[in-house]
Amino acid sequence: MTCNSGQEFRYPEACNFVCNRGYKLTHTTSRVRHCQTDATWSGNDAECIAYASCAALKDVGYTTSGSYVIDPDGPDFGAEPFSVYCDFPRGTTVISHDSESRTSVSPRCNPAGCYKRNRVLWPATGADGSCDGPV
């Protein structure tokens, strides 16, 4: 997030906040904050969050494919944001992980949904034509 970094502000100057590539300001964030007479800032603190998906990035005008951080369940729920590769021309989201080979599971009679496996996710460097999904 940037706001004329390193600059000192005086009343009534304003600071216009801009998020880094791939992030957006929250709905409660004040994009423009003014230096007030009591040496405090007007409005709410600026906070940047990740978009929910590559499709959301595309919807707001992103066209350059590359590594982006997404947060499908939002900033206040569940999993932490993670990196993916957004391939905008092809309309795919590519996610790599450390569990891409077949895994043998011992035949046991367990309740549905009991099998769990931790995976480490990282952005892929490009799309593979063998497993595309919509953005």
Backbone bond lengths (Angstrom), bond angles and torsions (degrees), N, CA, C in turn:
res aa  C-N    CA-C-N  psi(-1)  N-CA   C-N-CA  omega(-1)  CA-C   N-CA-C  phi
1 M - - - 1.439 - - 1.517 107.44 -
2 T 1.305 116.30 137.99 1.458 118.96 -179.07 1.522 111.21 -127.98
3 C 1.310 114.37 151.07 1.457 122.67 174.32 1.515 106.97 -155.49
4 N 1.308 116.90 75.84 1.468 120.73 179.74 1.523 110.94 43.57
5 S 1.295 115.62 55.52 1.459 123.58 -175.16 1.526 112.88 -46.24
6 G 1.328 115.60 133.51 1.457 121.30 176.33 1.514 113.78 88.41
7 Q 1.313 116.63 -10.43 1.459 120.18 -179.06 1.525 110.11 -83.04
8 E 1.333 116.59 140.57 1.459 120.93 173.34 1.516 108.02 -92.35
9 F 1.315 116.36 137.61 1.457 120.75 -178.24 1.518 110.46 -107.88
10 R 1.323 114.91 147.23 1.462 121.80 176.88 1.521 107.95 -127.96
11 Y 1.305 115.98 154.60 1.459 121.23 175.32 1.518 108.61 -57.83
12 P 1.292 121.09 133.84 1.475 132.89 0.12 1.529 112.49 -104.28
13 E 1.314 117.91 33.25 1.463 121.19 -176.27 1.532 111.32 -62.22
14 A 1.330 114.78 157.19 1.461 121.11 -177.44 1.520 110.76 -120.79
15 C 1.300 114.43 153.34 1.460 122.35 175.58 1.526 107.54 -118.42
16 N 1.323 116.87 124.47 1.468 122.38 177.34 1.521 108.37 -101.21
17 F 1.325 117.31 114.09 1.459 121.63 -177.29 1.521 111.26 -84.53
18 V 1.330 115.89 137.96 1.460 123.31 177.23 1.525 107.50 -132.55
19 C 1.327 116.56 129.63 1.465 120.84 178.97 1.524 110.37 -79.55
20 N 1.328 115.69 156.74 1.460 121.73 174.70 1.527 109.92 -65.66
21 R 1.322 116.20 162.01 1.467 123.17 -179.38 1.531 110.86 -50.29
22 G 1.329 116.39 129.14 1.457 121.69 176.18 1.515 114.68 89.60
23 Y 1.310 117.90 1.51 1.464 121.94 179.57 1.521 109.71 -122.28
24 K 1.335 115.96 160.89 1.463 121.38 178.20 1.524 109.49 -135.19
25 L 1.328 115.37 156.93 1.456 120.59 175.85 1.526 108.85 -73.49
26 T 1.338 117.10 144.86 1.461 120.69 177.13 1.523 109.38 -67.73
27 H 1.339 115.99 164.43 1.461 120.77 -179.39 1.527 112.01 -67.64
28 T 1.324 117.40 -24.99 1.468 120.41 -179.07 1.522 112.44 -92.29
29 T 1.301 116.85 -0.65 1.461 122.25 -178.79 1.520 111.03 -80.25
30 S 1.312 115.77 143.77 1.463 120.95 172.57 1.521 108.23 -93.53
31 R 1.332 116.83 116.91 1.464 121.42 -179.62 1.525 110.45 -67.27
32 V 1.337 116.35 -38.64 1.463 121.28 178.68 1.523 108.11 -115.51
33 R 1.327 115.91 126.60 1.469 121.16 177.35 1.520 107.73 -124.34
34 H 1.320 115.18 138.54 1.463 121.25 -177.21 1.521 110.69 -106.73
35 C 1.318 115.50 140.70 1.453 121.56 173.55 1.534 106.52 -73.68
36 Q 1.335 116.19 123.73 1.461 121.30 -175.87 1.530 111.51 -98.63
37 T 1.314 115.81 169.27 1.471 121.37 -176.90 1.519 112.64 -62.20
38 D 1.342 117.66 -25.59 1.473 120.41 -179.51 1.531 112.08 -92.76
39 A 1.321 117.43 17.15 1.469 124.28 177.70 1.528 112.94 65.62
40 T 1.325 117.52 27.23 1.461 122.41 173.36 1.522 107.91 -115.72
41 W 1.326 115.03 165.25 1.461 120.72 178.99 1.518 110.23 -95.58
42 S 1.318 116.89 143.58 1.460 121.63 173.97 1.526 109.05 -74.69
43 G 1.325 116.07 161.71 1.459 121.16 173.16 1.514 114.82 72.32
44 N 1.330 114.57 -171.44 1.466 122.52 -178.63 1.520 111.20 -91.58
45 D 1.341 115.52 155.79 1.463 120.52 176.45 1.523 110.03 -57.40
46 A 1.312 115.36 142.33 1.461 120.54 177.44 1.524 109.16 -79.65
47 E 1.334 116.00 133.55 1.463 121.49 178.64 1.524 108.70 -140.29
48 C 1.314 116.15 131.16 1.465 121.35 178.92 1.523 109.67 -104.08
49 I 1.325 116.12 139.93 1.463 121.85 178.31 1.529 109.27 -130.08
50 A 1.336 115.58 160.23 1.466 121.29 178.88 1.526 110.19 -77.01
51 Y 1.323 116.05 151.86 1.461 121.08 173.12 1.522 108.89 -71.27
52 A 1.332 116.90 161.03 1.460 121.60 -176.97 1.525 113.24 -73.96
53 S 1.330 118.17 -27.94 1.466 120.25 -174.00 1.523 110.53 -162.38
54 C 1.331 115.32 170.72 1.467 120.18 173.35 1.525 109.53 -64.40
55 A 1.337 116.96 -34.83 1.465 120.42 178.57 1.526 110.52 -61.75
56 A 1.332 117.34 -40.15 1.468 120.95 178.38 1.525 110.41 -65.00
57 L 1.326 117.01 -39.27 1.467 120.68 176.32 1.528 110.45 -62.88
58 K 1.332 116.16 -43.62 1.463 120.93 -179.93 1.527 110.57 -64.00
59 D 1.338 116.73 -38.82 1.465 121.64 -179.17 1.527 112.97 -61.75
60 V 1.341 117.07 -29.17 1.471 119.60 -179.78 1.524 112.11 -98.03
61 G 1.343 116.73 10.56 1.454 119.55 170.71 1.510 117.96 107.73
62 Y 1.338 119.00 3.46 1.464 119.43 176.89 1.521 109.07 -70.67
63 T 1.341 116.80 132.96 1.464 121.48 -179.68 1.524 112.75 -130.87
64 T 1.332 117.21 -9.14 1.459 121.20 -178.18 1.522 109.88 -90.23
65 S 1.332 116.50 114.05 1.463 120.96 178.29 1.513 110.20 -64.02
66 G 1.329 115.71 149.12 1.452 120.28 178.64 1.509 111.28 161.71
67 S 1.315 115.29 -170.01 1.454 122.55 -178.75 1.530 109.47 -82.80
68 Y 1.324 115.87 128.00 1.463 122.88 178.55 1.522 108.49 -134.36
69 V 1.321 116.00 155.37 1.461 121.60 173.67 1.519 106.93 -97.31
70 I 1.342 116.98 129.96 1.461 120.91 176.39 1.524 109.44 -123.44
71 D 1.328 115.91 160.03 1.462 122.52 -179.63 1.531 108.57 -139.13
72 P 1.348 117.36 79.45 1.464 121.26 -173.56 1.524 115.54 -56.92
73 D 1.331 118.32 -33.66 1.463 119.42 -178.02 1.528 113.06 -97.00
74 G 1.314 117.62 6.11 1.462 121.12 176.25 1.513 113.28 88.21
75 P 1.329 116.41 165.41 1.463 120.92 -174.10 1.526 115.00 -71.22
76 D 1.321 117.64 -18.20 1.465 120.00 -174.90 1.519 114.16 -105.52
77 F 1.330 117.92 9.60 1.460 120.19 -174.91 1.518 111.92 -134.72
78 G 1.323 115.89 153.76 1.451 125.90 166.06 1.506 119.49 40.44
79 A 1.322 114.17 -122.79 1.461 121.84 -171.23 1.522 112.36 -71.02
80 E 1.318 114.39 151.31 1.465 121.39 175.80 1.529 109.12 -72.95
81 P 1.321 117.96 155.56 1.464 120.28 174.37 1.534 110.34 -57.17
82 F 1.335 117.04 149.97 1.459 120.49 -179.82 1.524 110.19 -141.09
83 S 1.333 115.69 161.42 1.463 122.08 -177.12 1.521 111.39 -86.31
84 V 1.319 115.15 140.27 1.461 122.73 174.19 1.523 107.59 -136.86
85 Y 1.313 115.97 169.30 1.457 121.10 172.63 1.523 106.72 -106.31
86 C 1.328 117.16 118.63 1.468 121.93 177.48 1.526 108.26 -95.59
87 D 1.321 115.83 117.22 1.460 121.73 177.13 1.528 106.46 -103.88
88 F 1.326 116.68 89.14 1.458 121.31 -172.69 1.527 114.36 -65.42
89 P 1.351 120.20 -43.26 1.467 118.23 179.89 1.533 112.93 -60.82
90 R 1.328 117.04 -37.14 1.471 120.79 -179.39 1.518 111.80 -87.00
91 G 1.331 117.54 -15.65 1.458 120.81 179.68 1.509 113.52 73.60
92 T 1.342 116.97 37.59 1.466 120.21 -178.72 1.522 111.66 -125.32
93 T 1.329 113.90 154.60 1.457 122.79 172.21 1.519 106.34 -114.50
94 V 1.318 117.73 124.98 1.462 121.42 -176.07 1.521 108.96 -112.77
95 I 1.328 115.35 125.50 1.463 121.39 178.23 1.517 107.74 -125.40
96 S 1.309 117.38 128.06 1.460 121.27 174.67 1.521 108.45 -104.20
97 H 1.309 115.94 155.37 1.465 120.33 175.85 1.523 109.06 -151.95
98 D 1.325 115.43 174.22 1.461 119.99 -174.77 1.526 112.84 -90.51
99 S 1.320 118.44 16.50 1.452 121.10 -176.50 1.527 110.39 -130.94
100 E 1.329 116.59 46.72 1.454 120.01 -175.82 1.527 113.49 -87.96
101 S 1.324 117.70 -8.78 1.463 118.91 177.49 1.530 109.16 -91.25
102 R 1.329 115.50 163.30 1.461 119.50 179.53 1.523 110.22 -65.68
103 T 1.316 115.16 146.28 1.455 121.33 -179.52 1.518 108.49 -123.07
104 S 1.314 116.41 132.31 1.448 121.15 178.31 1.529 108.96 -91.75
105 V 1.315 116.17 127.97 1.461 121.33 179.15 1.521 107.36 -113.62
106 S 1.337 116.36 128.70 1.467 120.79 -179.31 1.526 110.30 -60.17
107 P 1.346 116.82 136.79 1.466 119.33 179.88 1.525 111.20 -71.50
108 R 1.299 116.01 105.48 1.463 122.96 175.68 1.514 107.33 -132.28
109 C 1.294 116.37 156.83 1.459 120.47 176.75 1.525 107.89 -96.42
110 N 1.312 116.10 93.97 1.463 122.02 179.87 1.526 109.44 -116.14
111 P 1.319 116.41 161.12 1.466 118.84 177.75 1.529 111.05 -60.98
112 A 1.308 116.03 151.12 1.466 121.12 178.93 1.519 110.31 -57.53
113 G 1.318 115.85 139.50 1.460 120.99 176.98 1.509 115.16 81.09
114 C 1.338 118.00 10.69 1.462 119.32 -175.86 1.524 113.02 -84.79
115 Y 1.340 117.65 -18.27 1.465 119.61 -179.03 1.519 110.15 -76.93
116 K 1.321 115.38 127.11 1.457 120.61 178.35 1.511 108.93 -131.84
117 R 1.316 115.34 148.50 1.453 119.97 175.58 1.515 107.67 -148.09
118 N 1.315 115.50 125.84 1.457 119.35 177.05 1.518 109.58 -75.97
119 R 1.328 115.47 140.11 1.455 121.22 178.42 1.517 108.90 -129.46
120 V 1.298 115.77 150.69 1.458 122.15 172.56 1.518 106.44 -104.28
121 L 1.337 116.84 123.92 1.460 121.32 -178.24 1.516 110.76 -100.84
122 W 1.346 116.70 148.03 1.458 121.19 173.33 1.525 107.55 -153.62
123 P 1.324 117.73 157.76 1.462 119.32 -179.58 1.517 110.72 -72.17
124 A 1.307 115.63 139.64 1.459 120.09 174.77 1.527 107.94 -78.85
125 T 1.300 116.25 161.60 1.466 119.17 -178.61 1.518 112.41 -90.09
126 G 1.300 118.08 -6.25 1.460 121.25 178.95 1.508 109.56 -176.80
127 A 1.300 117.00 172.94 1.457 120.88 -177.86 1.519 110.70 -89.79
128 D 1.311 116.42 147.80 1.453 123.96 176.80 1.525 106.48 -113.76
129 G 1.298 117.51 129.64 1.454 121.30 -176.75 1.510 114.80 -64.88
130 S 1.326 119.65 -8.26 1.453 121.06 -174.26 1.518 114.01 -84.73
131 C 1.310 119.25 -15.33 1.459 119.46 -175.57 1.520 109.47 -149.69
132 D 1.303 117.04 69.41 1.460 121.17 -179.35 1.519 110.10 -93.70
133 G 1.301 115.28 146.41 1.453 121.57 173.70 1.505 108.28 -135.33
134 P 1.324 117.65 160.70 1.462 119.02 -179.52 1.519 111.35 -65.49
135 V 1.327 116.24 151.24 1.468 121.43 179.52 1.496 109.01 -65.20
